[in-house]
């Protein structure tokens, strides 16, 4: 099942929307699980001999990680507009009689066991009650519930075929939750290698980027994590302006990371061949021009770009050590510089796009920062082997 959205029906069965029922309680419970006291007991390095105590100091975050967008943020909230009659997501009221009919059908629907049974029931109900089409998509979970029985790729294929039919036959209902459903379709085509079909299912994300920006961010992360930079970059470029123009939407800094590093990639490629010229820096500036109001001025500085390329490309073979580190900040600076070498390795040795390599750099960076408990620093470097990273991920999952 997709992650429960603010406007989905609450999981407790109250019949209310999640945001008006159990959302606050669930968030409080999640924060409690992640409290420093609880988390510190789950750290990888429980052997006290691996750490040395230090005075408390301020955490360090590398300059590049926070410099894509001018304002830092906490991510996308869910934004819905069903109360606006001019919105394509407007949901008209239903009568008490219609509500009774709908509730009786939903009770029967959830008793059905297979995808085929549920799909046929949903299809029949929508044909019989077209006036409830938008309401069913927005105010019930029946579309999302179709996914429950998809345990393997064959069943996933049946699920996607059902979605494709519903998408064409009942667009008013489908539109209400298109972000979740189109994301499922896109993921299926990525798994099956049918990437040529993906562009068609990005159109609704482009047309309605502020409807549920959190899911847009999830889709961009999927593209980046699978190395599909071209899809991520094109979508990010298309939705950037409406997201930044919407005063109620907090934009995800990863959006600018995709756009900025996409512009810098040719420059870094040239740097690896020692072919940087005045035109190279100008090309970056021209590429970044549409985002000028949303990024830091230093991206338009030739000196910064030269410093950045040197930071990424010139430290790959350095032997890193923590011997002279006595504060968190010093440790994290060492790891930060080491991870730029990791980014270089991913791009030059593993042929990943620079923006994808930077995405992985930031993921590993976030993980490492979580592994260093407050008031302590490691006595030696954590070995960044695939096996060790897997052990770390299992331990902290």
ZITA-V110067 format. One record per residue. N is the residue number from 1. RES is the residue in one small letter. OMEGA is omega in radians with two decimals (none if undefined). D_CENTER is the distance of its C-alpha to the mean C-alpha in Angstrom with 2 decimals. Layout:
N:RES:OMEGA:D_CENTER  N:RES:OMEGA:D_CENTER
This chain:
1:x:3.05:16.61  2:x:3.08:13.30  3:x:-3.09:12.33  4:x:3.12:15.10  5:x:-3.11:14.51  6:x:-3.06:16.83  7:x:3.07:19.04  8:x:3.08:19.39  9:x:-3.05:22.71  10:x:-3.09:22.91  11:x:-3.08:23.06  12:x:3.11:26.40  13:x:-3.10:28.23  14:x:-3.06:29.52  15:x:3.12:28.77  16:x:3.03:26.99  17:x:-3.09:23.48  18:x:-3.08:21.09  19:x:-3.13:20.85  20:x:-3.07:24.67  21:x:-2.95:25.26  22:x:-3.05:23.51  23:x:-3.11:20.24  24:x:-3.14:21.89  25:x:3.14:23.59  26:x:3.12:20.54  27:x:3.11:18.74  28:x:3.12:21.98  29:x:3.14:22.22  30:x:3.12:18.74  31:x:3.14:19.71  32:x:3.13:23.01  33:x:-3.06:21.59  34:x:-3.12:19.75  35:x:-3.10:22.79  36:x:-3.09:24.11  37:x:-3.13:27.25  38:x:-3.03:25.62  39:x:-3.07:23.04  40:x:3.11:25.75  41:x:-3.10:27.71  42:x:-3.09:25.02  43:x:-3.12:24.80  44:x:-3.02:25.51  45:x:-3.12:28.58  46:x:3.10:30.81  47:x:-3.08:33.89  48:x:-3.12:35.10  49:x:-3.13:36.85  50:x:-3.04:33.56  51:x:2.97:33.04  52:x:-3.10:35.18  53:x:3.08:35.11  54:x:3.01:34.59  55:x:-3.14:35.04  56:x:3.05:31.99  57:x:-3.06:30.31  58:x:3.10:27.29  59:x:-3.12:24.00  60:x:3.03:23.23  61:x:-3.05:20.10  62:x:-3.05:20.57  63:x:-3.07:21.39  64:x:-3.07:18.99  65:x:-3.08:15.83  66:x:-2.98:16.77  67:x:-3.13:18.46  68:x:3.13:16.08  69:x:-3.08:16.31  70:x:-3.11:19.53  71:x:3.06:18.20  72:x:-3.07:15.80  73:x:-3.13:13.69  74:x:3.11:12.10  75:x:-3.09:9.16  76:x:2.91:9.65  77:x:3.01:12.45  78:x:3.12:13.48  79:x:3.13:16.21  80:x:-3.05:18.91  81:x:-3.02:22.32  82:x:3.13:24.45  83:x:-3.12:27.41  84:x:-3.08:27.88  85:x:-3.12:30.44  86:x:-3.11:29.43  87:x:3.04:25.81  88:x:3.14:25.04  89:x:3.13:23.40  90:x:-3.13:26.70  91:x:3.10:28.01  92:x:3.10:31.82  93:x:3.06:33.65  94:x:-3.13:35.28  95:x:3.09:38.75  96:x:3.13:39.70  97:x:3.11:41.16  98:x:3.13:37.96  99:x:3.11:36.02  100:x:3.12:38.48  101:x:-3.12:38.16  102:x:-3.12:34.38  103:x:3.10:34.49  104:x:-3.13:37.14  105:x:-3.13:35.14  106:x:3.09:31.91  107:x:3.12:34.04  108:x:-3.10:35.35  109:x:-3.09:32.00  110:x:3.05:30.51  111:x:-3.12:33.65  112:x:-2.98:32.99  113:x:-3.03:31.88  114:x:3.10:30.64  115:x:-3.12:28.13  116:x:3.13:31.16  117:x:-3.11:32.91  118:x:3.13:30.02  119:x:-3.13:29.27  120:x:3.12:32.98  121:x:3.13:33.33  122:x:3.12:30.46  123:x:-3.12:31.84  124:x:-3.11:35.34  125:x:-3.13:34.41  126:x:3.09:32.57  127:x:-3.09:35.58  128:x:-3.07:37.99  129:x:-3.08:36.26  130:x:-3.14:34.64  131:x:-3.13:34.90  132:x:-3.02:32.30  133:x:-3.11:29.70  134:x:-3.12:27.28  135:x:-3.13:27.98  136:x:3.14:27.19  137:x:-3.04:23.73  138:x:-2.94:22.88  139:x:3.07:24.91  140:x:3.14:24.86  141:x:-2.97:22.55  142:x:3.10:24.63  143:x:-3.12:22.25  144:x:-3.10:19.51  145:x:3.13:22.35  146:x:-3.05:23.28  147:x:-2.93:20.64  148:x:-3.04:22.29  149:x:-3.09:24.86  150:x:-3.05:22.80  151:x:-3.14:23.35  152:x:-3.03:23.84  153:x:3.12:23.21  154:x:3.10:26.39  155:x:3.09:25.47  156:x:3.08:21.98  157:x:3.09:23.95  158:x:3.12:26.10  159:x:-3.13:23.21  160:x:3.08:21.77  161:x:3.09:25.34  162:x:3.12:25.69  163:x:-3.13:22.58  164:x:3.09:23.94  165:x:-3.11:27.24  166:x:-3.13:25.95  167:x:-3.12:23.83  168:x:-3.01:27.11  169:x:-3.05:29.59  170:x:-3.03:28.01  171:x:-3.13:25.65  172:x:3.11:26.19  173:x:-3.08:24.93  174:x:-3.07:22.08  175:x:-3.07:20.77  176:x:-3.11:20.25  177:x:-3.04:17.40  178:x:-3.07:16.60  179:x:-3.14:12.79  180:x:-3.01:12.90  181:x:3.10:15.84  182:x:3.07:15.03  183:x:3.08:11.73  184:x:3.13:14.20  185:x:-3.13:16.63  186:x:3.13:14.47  187:x:3.12:13.50  188:x:-3.14:17.22  189:x:3.08:18.37  190:x:3.13:16.34  191:x:-3.09:17.97  192:x:3.12:21.32  193:x:-3.14:21.17  194:x:-3.04:21.71  195:x:3.13:19.28  196:x:-3.12:21.92  197:x:-2.98:21.16  198:x:-3.04:17.48  199:x:-3.12:18.37  200:x:-3.06:20.24  201:x:2.97:17.35  202:x:-3.04:15.31  203:x:-3.13:18.20  204:x:3.06:17.41  205:x:3.12:13.97  206:x:-3.09:16.13  207:x:-3.05:18.85  208:x:-3.06:17.05  209:x:-3.10:13.87  210:x:-3.12:14.88  211:x:3.08:15.61  212:x:-3.02:12.36  213:x:-3.14:9.87  214:x:3.13:7.47  215:x:3.03:7.31  216:x:3.12:7.27  217:x:3.11:4.08  218:x:-3.14:3.02  219:x:3.10:5.89  220:x:3.12:5.64  221:x:3.10:3.86  222:x:3.13:6.58  223:x:-3.09:8.97  224:x:-3.09:8.88  225:x:3.12:9.27  226:x:3.09:12.05  227:x:-3.13:13.61  228:x:-3.05:13.52  229:x:-3.04:13.55  230:x:3.10:15.87  231:x:-3.12:13.77  232:x:-3.08:10.83  233:x:-3.13:13.60  234:x:3.12:15.60  235:x:3.14:13.07  236:x:3.14:12.02  237:x:-3.10:15.81  238:x:-3.04:16.72  239:x:-3.07:14.66  240:x:-3.03:14.98  241:x:3.12:18.40  242:x:3.10:18.13  243:x:-3.12:15.15  244:x:3.11:17.20  245:x:-3.09:20.35  246:x:-3.08:19.34  247:x:-3.10:20.79  248:x:-3.07:19.03  249:x:3.01:15.43  250:x:-3.03:13.86  251:x:3.14:11.69  252:x:-3.09:8.65  253:x:3.09:10.49  254:x:3.08:8.10  255:x:3.13:9.43  256:x:3.10:12.82  257:x:3.13:12.21  258:x:-3.08:11.76  259:x:-3.08:14.80  260:x:-3.12:16.93  261:x:3.03:16.74  262:x:3.10:17.32  263:x:-3.09:20.46  264:x:-3.05:21.51  265:x:3.13:21.33  266:x:3.12:24.85  267:x:3.13:26.24  268:x:3.06:25.10  269:x:3.11:26.45  270:x:-3.13:29.68  271:x:3.12:29.82  272:x:3.13:29.79  273:x:-3.10:32.86  274:x:-3.10:34.47  275:x:3.12:34.49  276:x:3.11:32.96  277:x:3.07:35.03  278:x:3.14:35.25  279:x:-3.13:33.77  280:x:3.13:30.63  281:x:3.12:29.78  282:x:3.11:30.75  283:x:3.10:28.46  284:x:-3.12:25.45  285:x:3.13:26.76  286:x:3.12:27.24  287:x:-3.08:23.75  288:x:-3.02:22.30  289:x:-3.14:24.87  290:x:-3.08:22.82  291:x:-3.00:20.41  292:x:-3.09:23.35  293:x:-3.02:23.18  294:x:-3.12:19.59  295:x:-3.12:19.87  296:x:-3.08:22.36  297:x:-3.03:25.80  298:x:3.09:25.99  299:x:3.11:23.93  300:x:-3.14:27.10  301:x:3.11:29.35  302:x:-3.13:30.88  303:x:3.13:31.54  304:x:-3.13:27.92  305:x:3.09:26.87  306:x:3.12:29.75  307:x:-3.14:28.84  308:x:-3.13:25.21  309:x:3.09:26.37  310:x:3.14:28.96  311:x:-3.11:26.57  312:x:-2.93:24.42  313:x:-2.94:27.38  314:x:-3.05:30.33  315:x:-3.01:29.42  316:x:-3.03:28.59  317:x:3.13:31.92  318:x:3.05:32.42  319:x:-3.04:33.41  320:x:3.12:31.35  321:x:3.08:32.95  322:x:-3.01:32.55  323:x:-3.07:36.32  324:x:-3.11:36.66  325:x:3.12:33.66  326:x:3.13:34.67  327:x:3.05:31.68  328:x:-3.05:27.97  329:x:-3.14:27.47  330:x:3.11:29.61  331:x:-3.08:27.82  332:x:3.04:24.36  333:x:3.10:25.83  334:x:-3.14:27.15  335:x:3.12:23.87  336:x:3.13:22.10  337:x:3.11:24.75  338:x:-3.11:24.73  339:x:2.98:21.03  340:x:3.02:21.82  341:x:3.08:24.29  342:x:3.09:21.69  343:x:3.10:19.68  344:x:3.14:23.06  345:x:-3.11:23.75  346:x:-3.10:20.59  347:x:-3.03:21.43  348:x:-3.10:25.22  349:x:-3.09:25.87  350:x:3.02:23.02  351:x:3.01:22.63  352:x:3.02:18.90  353:x:-3.09:18.04  354:x:-3.13:18.16  355:x:3.09:14.71  356:x:3.09:13.31  357:x:3.12:15.82  358:x:3.09:14.71  359:x:3.11:11.06  360:x:3.09:12.83  361:x:-3.12:15.24  362:x:3.10:12.91  363:x:3.14:11.55  364:x:3.11:15.27  365:x:3.13:16.26  366:x:-3.13:14.29  367:x:-3.11:15.83  368:x:-3.14:19.24  369:x:3.13:19.37  370:x:-3.06:18.86  371:x:-3.12:21.72  372:x:-3.07:24.25  373:x:-3.14:25.84  374:x:3.07:27.26  375:x:-3.14:30.78  376:x:2.98:30.75  377:x:3.14:29.98  378:x:3.11:30.24  379:x:3.11:33.57  380:x:-3.11:32.22  381:x:3.02:29.12  382:x:-3.12:26.74  383:x:-3.08:27.22  384:x:3.04:24.05  385:x:3.12:25.15  386:x:-3.13:23.08  387:x:-3.12:25.16  388:x:3.11:24.72  389:x:3.09:20.94  390:x:3.11:21.04  391:x:3.14:23.48  392:x:-3.10:21.37  393:x:3.11:18.29  394:x:-3.09:20.72  395:x:-3.04:22.34  396:x:-3.12:19.46  397:x:none:17.47
